[in-house]
Amino acid sequence: MGVELRNESGVEVDHASLQSVLAFGMSALRVHKDAEVAVILVDEAAMEELHIEWMGESGPTDVLSFPMDELRPGPEGGDEALGILGDIVLCPTVAAVQAESAGHSVMAELRMLSVHGLLHLLGFDHAEPEEEKEMFGLQADILARFDRHEQASA
């Protein structure tokens, strides 16, 4: 799984952890092992610019996703999805505020936002209640399985 990570935020982040959770998520969603995703970490000013330009909303946000090849998860027992997934843009300072409110670490929040962004790249959305239930359920499942995988590997 190709996970490229670029940190332009000025905040130190555990790159390996984000790459691991994304590779795990891509595998869980049956994305081809040669598919690629890029993660860019930015500061609040850059995130606000993107938020205004692409979503028409002011203020920085936590995560934005920019799909490329419009891939979808591979079918059970079928061919895996191959191509360039797109870009996930994260804002660590916004994530830090959310992590404190949620009572977990900034890295836990960034891993969750990475999986959230990945699901958006694969066509999942949460605009409607049924979509939200599916997407957030899948997100929670992937993160729980990742945590168990990490604990077993330790």
C-alpha positions in Angstrom: 0.0 0.0 0.0 1.5 3.3 -1.0 1.0 5.9 1.7 2.9 9.1 1.1 2.9 11.5 4.0 4.1 15.1 3.9 4.0 17.3 7.1 3.7 21.0 6.4 2.0 21.8 9.7 4.9 22.5 11.9 3.6 20.0 14.4 5.5 16.8 15.1 3.4 13.7 14.2 4.1 10.0 14.3 4.3 9.4 10.5 4.7 5.6 10.9 1.5 5.4 12.9 -0.6 7.2 10.3 0.9 5.2 7.5 0.2 2.0 9.4 -3.5 2.8 10.1 -4.0 3.8 6.5 -2.3 0.7 5.1 -4.4 -1.4 7.5 -7.6 0.4 6.5 -6.8 0.0 2.8 -6.3 -3.7 3.3 -9.5 -4.1 5.4 -11.4 -2.3 2.6 -9.9 -4.6 0.0 -7.9 -1.9 -1.8 -5.2 -3.2 -4.1 -1.7 -3.4 -2.5 -0.4 -1.1 -5.2 -3.0 1.6 -4.7 -1.7 5.0 -3.5 -2.9 7.7 -1.1 -1.2 10.9 -0.1 -1.6 12.5 3.4 -0.7 16.2 3.8 -0.6 17.7 7.3 -1.2 21.5 7.2 -1.5 24.4 9.6 -4.8 26.1 10.4 -4.4 28.9 7.8 -3.8 26.5 4.9 -6.7 24.3 6.1 -9.0 27.3 6.2 -8.0 28.2 2.7 -8.9 24.7 1.4 -12.1 24.7 3.5 -13.3 27.9 1.9 -12.2 27.0 -1.6 -13.6 23.5 -1.7 -16.4 23.5 0.8 -17.4 27.2 0.9 -17.1 27.2 4.7 -15.0 29.5 6.8 -12.6 28.4 9.5 -10.2 25.5 9.6 -11.5 21.9 9.7 -10.0 18.7 10.9 -9.9 16.6 7.6 -10.6 17.1 3.9 -10.5 14.4 1.3 -9.8 14.8 -2.4 -10.6 11.6 -4.4 -8.7 10.9 -7.6 -9.7 7.7 -9.3 -13.1 7.3 -7.6 -12.2 3.9 -6.3 -14.6 1.8 -4.2 -13.8 -1.0 -1.8 -13.2 -4.3 -3.6 -15.9 -6.9 -3.4 -15.6 -9.8 -1.0 -13.7 -12.5 -2.8 -13.3 -10.4 -5.9 -10.6 -8.2 -7.4 -9.2 -5.5 -5.2 -9.6 -1.8 -6.2 -6.4 -0.5 -7.9 -5.5 3.2 -8.6 -4.7 6.4 -6.9 -7.1 7.0 -4.1 -6.3 10.7 -3.7 -5.3 13.1 -1.0 -6.2 13.4 2.7 -5.5 16.7 4.3 -5.2 16.8 8.1 -4.9 19.7 10.5 -3.1 18.5 13.6 -3.9 21.7 15.7 -7.7 21.2 15.1 -7.3 17.5 15.8 -5.5 18.4 19.1 -8.5 20.4 20.3 -10.9 17.6 19.3 -8.7 15.0 21.0 -8.7 16.9 24.3 -12.6 17.2 24.2 -12.8 13.5 23.4 -10.4 12.5 26.1 -7.9 10.7 23.9 -4.5 11.4 22.4 -3.8 13.6 19.4 -2.5 10.5 17.6 -5.7 8.6 18.2 -7.6 11.5 16.8 -5.3 11.8 13.8 -5.6 8.0 13.1 -9.4 8.3 13.3 -9.4 11.3 11.0 -7.1 9.4 8.6 -9.5 6.5 8.4 -12.4 8.9 8.0 -10.6 10.6 5.1 -9.9 7.2 3.6 -13.5 6.3 3.7 -14.4 9.5 2.0 -11.9 8.7 -0.8 -13.7 5.4 -1.3 -17.0 7.0 -1.7 -18.5 6.9 1.8 -20.4 9.9 3.1 -22.4 10.9 6.2 -24.8 13.4 4.8 -27.8 11.2 5.4 -28.5 9.3 8.6 -28.2 5.8 7.0 -24.9 6.8 5.3 -23.6 8.2 8.6 -24.5 5.0 10.4 -22.7 2.9 7.8 -19.6 5.1 7.5 -19.1 5.7 11.3 -19.7 2.0 12.0 -17.1 1.0 9.4 -14.7 3.6 10.8 -15.1 2.4 14.3 -14.7 -1.3 13.2 -11.5 -0.5 11.3 -10.0 1.4 14.2 -10.9 -1.3 16.7 -9.4 -4.0 14.5 -6.3 -1.9 14.0 -5.9 -1.4 17.8 -6.2 -5.2 18.3 -3.6 -5.8 15.5 -1.2 -3.3 17.1 -1.6 -4.8 20.6 -1.0 -8.3 19.2 2.1 -7.1 17.4 3.6 -5.4 20.5 
